[in-house]
């Protein structure tokens, strides 16, 4: 009884905190939003710099950049073609009554936690982040320390949030329900084979992901909406300190996917699946996953990716395939962002 009251109190405090943060942001403004708009304006002003003649000059002066761009373009095109072929083969197998992925695979474990536990997890995460922010603020004031710049602060905050999410899951889910790691989808058996299954599933969904991105671009142009880069892309474009860049890449490619798969697939999807079944579990966890990225333009592509990750977990009963896809996808997006940044700097249009 007391434990439930603490959860209710955490939900109330989290709601009050989120409302207060929203009002403060509407009054003060978002510095990252200003940076995103500045980058979009600068790219629009310097659009003429991306001519074929200028790009040929850049490739001639920087062969490594030319090779990297060629590798990305041809590698991505080859992956899409391979994905179309793999999808056609899998569709034919499915029409004959075979599963999408060659098995057999273990089923997703039945879990004892439900939707209320999910609400408690996110509420305690908000409360914990607020408590840590207040504690750090008081410590900086007490010891007269200069606050870190917002790039470092944003990365530290994200890493703390990822770590705190795992701690909250351990306390609210694992400890309370005496759940094993297998219930969270952590099945290390035949890890290499599971990674290959994840990559094959990624190829199957890649054509749909590309079609979704193309559709978003067409709709954005039709409605005269200019997509803005995500905060992590802004940091990659503007940050030049090597150690901070390495920390950012580790956070995006390794730490974030690990924590997000445990939370959104191992905990959220399993609870929604228990309450509403597989279909709504996949759709609901994907929608929550996309919504918490706080990017309306990128909602549809992230939703499709979240659907793939939930589908892979349902098909294999393990988080290793979805973690593999998440690692690979984020790493490729990082490589694309860094290549675009280097090309912009070579053209003299870097923000």
C-alpha positions as CSV (number, residue, x, y, z in Angstrom):
1,X,0.0,0.0,0.0
2,X,2.7,2.5,1.0
3,X,4.7,1.6,-2.2
4,X,1.7,2.4,-4.3
5,X,1.2,5.7,-2.5
6,X,4.9,6.6,-3.3
7,X,4.3,5.8,-6.9
8,X,1.2,8.1,-7.0
9,X,3.2,10.8,-5.3
10,X,5.9,10.4,-7.9
11,X,3.4,10.7,-10.8
12,X,2.0,13.9,-9.3
13,X,5.5,15.4,-8.8
14,X,6.5,14.4,-12.4
15,X,3.4,16.0,-13.9
16,X,4.0,19.2,-11.9
17,X,7.6,19.2,-13.0
18,X,6.8,18.7,-16.7
19,X,4.2,21.5,-16.7
20,X,6.7,23.8,-15.0
21,X,9.4,23.0,-17.4
22,X,7.1,23.6,-20.4
23,X,6.0,27.0,-19.1
24,X,9.6,28.0,-18.3
25,X,10.7,26.9,-21.8
26,X,7.9,28.9,-23.4
27,X,8.9,32.0,-21.5
28,X,12.7,31.8,-21.8
29,X,13.0,30.0,-25.2
30,X,15.0,27.0,-26.3
31,X,18.6,27.7,-27.2
32,X,18.8,24.4,-29.2
33,X,15.7,25.5,-31.2
34,X,17.5,28.8,-32.0
35,X,20.6,26.8,-33.2
36,X,18.4,24.6,-35.4
37,X,16.7,27.5,-37.1
38,X,20.1,29.2,-37.6
39,X,21.5,26.1,-39.3
40,X,18.4,25.9,-41.6
41,X,18.7,29.6,-42.5
42,X,22.4,29.3,-43.2
43,X,21.9,26.2,-45.4
44,X,19.2,28.0,-47.3
45,X,21.4,31.0,-47.9
46,X,24.4,28.9,-49.0
47,X,22.4,26.5,-51.1
48,X,24.3,27.7,-54.2
49,X,27.5,26.4,-52.7
50,X,26.3,22.8,-53.2
51,X,26.9,22.9,-57.0
52,X,28.4,20.1,-59.0
53,X,31.5,22.1,-59.8
54,X,32.2,23.0,-56.1
55,X,31.7,19.4,-55.0
56,X,34.1,18.2,-57.7
57,X,36.7,20.6,-56.3
58,X,36.1,19.4,-52.8
59,X,36.5,15.7,-53.9
60,X,39.7,16.6,-55.8
61,X,41.2,18.3,-52.7
62,X,40.0,15.7,-50.2
63,X,40.0,12.2,-51.7
64,X,39.2,10.6,-48.3
65,X,36.0,12.6,-48.1
66,X,35.2,11.6,-51.7
67,X,35.7,7.9,-50.8
68,X,33.6,8.3,-47.7
69,X,30.7,9.9,-49.5
70,X,30.9,7.3,-52.3
71,X,30.9,4.5,-49.8
72,X,27.9,5.9,-48.0
73,X,25.9,6.5,-51.2
74,X,26.7,3.1,-52.9
75,X,26.6,1.2,-49.6
76,X,23.1,2.6,-48.8
77,X,21.9,2.0,-52.3
78,X,23.1,-1.6,-52.2
79,X,21.5,-2.1,-48.8
80,X,18.2,-0.9,-50.1
81,X,18.4,-3.2,-53.2
82,X,19.3,-6.1,-50.9
83,X,16.5,-5.2,-48.6
84,X,14.0,-5.3,-51.5
85,X,15.2,-8.7,-52.6
86,X,15.2,-10.1,-49.1
87,X,11.7,-8.7,-48.6
88,X,10.5,-10.3,-51.8
89,X,12.0,-13.7,-50.7
90,X,10.6,-13.4,-47.2
91,X,7.1,-12.5,-48.6
92,X,7.2,-15.5,-50.8
93,X,8.2,-17.7,-47.8
94,X,5.4,-16.2,-45.8
95,X,2.9,-16.9,-48.5
96,X,3.9,-20.6,-48.3
97,X,3.2,-20.6,-44.5
98,X,6.8,-20.2,-43.3
99,X,7.8,-17.5,-40.7
100,X,9.4,-14.2,-41.7
101,X,12.6,-15.2,-40.0
102,X,14.1,-18.7,-40.0
103,X,13.7,-20.2,-36.6
104,X,12.8,-21.7,-34.2
105,X,13.0,-18.8,-31.7
106,X,12.0,-18.5,-28.1
107,X,8.8,-16.6,-27.4
108,X,8.7,-13.3,-25.5
109,X,8.4,-14.2,-21.8
110,X,5.2,-13.5,-20.0
111,X,5.8,-10.6,-17.6
112,X,4.1,-9.7,-14.3
113,X,4.3,-5.9,-14.7
114,X,1.6,-3.8,-16.3
115,X,0.7,-0.3,-17.6
116,X,0.7,1.2,-14.1
117,X,4.3,0.1,-13.6
118,X,5.3,1.9,-16.9
119,X,3.7,5.1,-15.6
120,X,5.6,4.7,-12.4
121,X,8.9,4.1,-14.2
122,X,8.6,7.3,-16.2
123,X,7.4,9.2,-13.2
124,X,10.3,8.2,-11.1
125,X,12.7,8.9,-14.0
126,X,11.4,12.5,-14.2
127,X,11.6,12.9,-10.4
128,X,15.1,11.5,-10.4
129,X,16.4,13.7,-13.1
130,X,14.9,16.8,-11.4
131,X,16.5,15.8,-8.1
132,X,19.9,15.3,-9.7
133,X,19.6,18.7,-11.5
134,X,18.7,20.4,-8.2
135,X,21.6,18.7,-6.4
136,X,24.1,19.6,-9.1
137,X,22.8,23.2,-9.1
138,X,23.2,23.5,-5.4
139,X,26.7,22.0,-5.5
140,X,27.8,24.4,-8.2
141,X,26.6,27.3,-6.2
142,X,28.0,26.1,-2.9
143,X,31.5,25.6,-4.3
144,X,31.3,28.6,-6.7
145,X,31.9,26.5,-9.7
146,X,31.4,27.7,-13.2
147,X,28.6,25.8,-14.9
148,X,29.6,23.7,-18.0
149,X,28.7,24.8,-21.5
150,X,25.4,23.5,-22.7
151,X,27.0,21.0,-25.1
152,X,28.8,19.1,-22.3
153,X,25.8,19.6,-20.0
154,X,23.4,18.1,-22.6
155,X,25.6,15.0,-23.1
156,X,26.1,14.5,-19.4
157,X,22.4,14.9,-18.8
158,X,21.5,12.3,-21.5
159,X,24.0,9.8,-20.1
160,X,22.7,10.3,-16.6
161,X,19.2,9.8,-17.8
162,X,20.1,6.6,-19.6
163,X,21.8,5.2,-16.5
164,X,19.0,6.4,-14.2
165,X,16.4,4.7,-16.5
166,X,18.2,1.4,-16.0
167,X,18.3,2.0,-12.2
168,X,14.6,2.8,-12.1
169,X,13.8,-0.3,-14.2
170,X,15.9,-2.4,-11.7
171,X,14.0,-1.0,-8.7
172,X,10.5,-0.6,-10.0
173,X,10.3,-3.6,-12.3
174,X,13.0,-6.2,-11.5
175,X,13.1,-5.9,-7.7
176,X,9.4,-5.4,-7.2
177,X,8.3,-8.2,-9.4
178,X,11.3,-10.4,-8.8
179,X,11.9,-10.5,-12.6
180,X,14.8,-12.3,-14.2
181,X,16.9,-10.7,-16.9
182,X,15.4,-13.2,-19.3
183,X,12.0,-11.5,-18.7
184,X,13.6,-8.3,-20.0
185,X,14.7,-10.0,-23.2
186,X,18.3,-10.4,-22.3
187,X,19.0,-13.8,-23.8
188,X,22.8,-14.0,-24.5
189,X,22.7,-17.5,-26.0
190,X,23.9,-17.7,-29.6
191,X,24.5,-14.0,-29.6
192,X,26.3,-14.0,-33.0
193,X,23.4,-15.7,-34.7
194,X,20.9,-13.3,-33.1
195,X,23.0,-10.4,-34.4
196,X,22.8,-11.7,-37.9
197,X,19.0,-12.2,-37.5
198,X,18.8,-8.5,-36.5
199,X,20.7,-7.4,-39.5
200,X,18.5,-9.5,-41.8
201,X,15.4,-8.0,-40.2
202,X,16.9,-4.5,-40.7
203,X,17.3,-5.3,-44.4
204,X,13.7,-6.4,-44.6
205,X,12.4,-3.2,-43.1
206,X,14.9,-0.8,-44.9
207,X,12.7,-0.3,-48.0
208,X,9.7,0.7,-45.8
209,X,11.9,3.1,-43.8
210,X,13.3,4.7,-47.0
211,X,9.7,5.1,-48.3
212,X,8.6,6.7,-45.1
213,X,11.5,9.2,-45.1
214,X,10.7,10.0,-48.8
215,X,7.0,10.4,-47.9
216,X,7.8,12.8,-45.0
217,X,10.0,14.9,-47.3
218,X,7.3,15.1,-49.9
219,X,4.6,16.1,-47.4
220,X,7.0,18.6,-45.7
221,X,7.6,20.3,-49.1
222,X,3.9,20.2,-49.9
223,X,3.1,22.0,-46.6
224,X,6.1,24.3,-46.9
225,X,7.6,22.9,-43.7
226,X,11.4,23.0,-43.4
227,X,12.7,20.0,-41.4
228,X,15.1,21.0,-38.7
229,X,18.0,18.9,-37.5
230,X,17.8,17.1,-34.2
231,X,19.8,18.3,-31.2
232,X,22.4,15.6,-31.6
233,X,23.0,16.7,-35.2
234,X,23.3,20.3,-34.1
235,X,25.9,19.2,-31.6
236,X,27.8,17.2,-34.3
237,X,27.8,20.2,-36.6
238,X,28.9,22.8,-34.1
239,X,31.2,20.8,-31.7
240,X,34.9,20.4,-32.6
241,X,36.4,19.1,-29.3
242,X,37.6,15.5,-30.0
243,X,36.9,14.1,-26.6
244,X,33.5,15.6,-26.5
245,X,32.7,14.2,-30.0
246,X,33.9,10.7,-28.9
247,X,31.6,11.0,-25.8
248,X,28.7,12.0,-28.0
249,X,29.3,9.2,-30.5
250,X,29.6,6.6,-27.7
251,X,26.3,8.0,-26.2
252,X,24.4,7.9,-29.5
253,X,25.8,4.6,-30.8
254,X,26.2,2.5,-27.7
255,X,24.8,3.8,-24.4
256,X,21.5,5.1,-25.8
257,X,20.5,2.0,-27.8
258,X,21.3,-0.3,-24.9
259,X,19.2,1.6,-22.4
260,X,16.4,2.4,-24.9
261,X,16.0,-1.2,-25.9
262,X,15.7,-2.4,-22.3
263,X,13.2,0.3,-21.5
264,X,11.0,0.5,-24.7
265,X,11.1,-3.1,-25.8
266,X,12.0,-5.1,-22.7
267,X,9.7,-3.2,-20.3
268,X,7.2,-1.0,-22.3
269,X,6.5,-3.5,-25.1
270,X,6.2,-6.4,-22.8
271,X,3.6,-4.6,-20.6
272,X,1.6,-3.3,-23.5
273,X,1.7,-6.8,-25.1
274,X,0.4,-8.3,-21.9
275,X,-2.5,-5.8,-21.7
276,X,-3.5,-5.3,-25.4
277,X,-1.7,-8.0,-27.4
278,X,1.1,-8.1,-29.9
279,X,-0.2,-5.7,-32.5
280,X,-1.1,-2.9,-30.1
281,X,2.0,-3.6,-28.1
282,X,4.2,-3.0,-31.1
283,X,2.3,0.1,-32.2
284,X,2.1,1.5,-28.8
285,X,5.7,1.1,-27.9
286,X,6.8,2.4,-31.3
287,X,4.5,5.5,-30.8
288,X,5.9,6.2,-27.4
289,X,9.5,5.6,-28.6
290,X,9.0,8.1,-31.5
291,X,7.0,10.6,-29.4
292,X,9.7,10.9,-26.7
293,X,12.2,11.9,-29.4
294,X,10.3,15.2,-29.5
295,X,10.6,15.7,-33.3
296,X,7.3,16.0,-35.1
297,X,8.9,15.8,-38.6
298,X,10.9,12.7,-37.7
299,X,8.0,11.0,-35.9
300,X,7.0,8.7,-38.8
301,X,10.5,7.4,-39.6
302,X,11.3,6.8,-35.9
303,X,7.9,5.2,-35.5
304,X,8.7,2.8,-38.4
305,X,12.1,2.0,-36.8
306,X,10.4,1.4,-33.4
307,X,7.9,-0.9,-35.1
308,X,10.8,-2.9,-36.5
309,X,12.5,-3.2,-33.1
310,X,9.3,-4.4,-31.4
311,X,8.6,-6.8,-34.2
312,X,12.2,-8.2,-34.0
313,X,11.7,-8.7,-30.2
314,X,8.4,-10.5,-30.8
315,X,9.9,-12.7,-33.5
316,X,13.0,-13.7,-31.6
317,X,12.2,-13.4,-27.9
318,X,15.5,-11.6,-27.4
319,X,16.7,-8.0,-27.3
320,X,20.0,-8.8,-29.0
321,X,18.6,-8.5,-32.6
322,X,16.9,-5.2,-31.8
323,X,20.0,-3.9,-30.0
324,X,22.1,-4.8,-33.0
325,X,19.7,-2.9,-35.4
326,X,19.7,0.1,-33.0
327,X,23.5,0.1,-32.8
328,X,24.0,-0.2,-36.6
329,X,21.3,2.4,-37.5
330,X,22.5,5.0,-35.0
331,X,26.2,4.4,-36.1
332,X,25.2,4.9,-39.8
333,X,23.3,8.1,-39.0
334,X,26.4,9.3,-37.1
335,X,28.6,8.6,-40.0
336,X,26.3,10.4,-42.4
337,X,26.1,13.4,-40.1
338,X,29.9,13.6,-39.7
339,X,30.4,13.2,-43.5
340,X,27.9,16.0,-44.2
341,X,29.6,18.2,-41.6
342,X,33.0,17.6,-43.2
343,X,31.6,18.4,-46.6
344,X,30.0,21.6,-45.3
345,X,33.3,22.7,-43.8
346,X,35.2,21.9,-47.0
347,X,32.6,24.1,-48.9
348,X,32.9,26.9,-46.3
349,X,29.3,26.7,-45.2
350,X,29.7,25.0,-41.8
351,X,27.7,26.7,-39.0
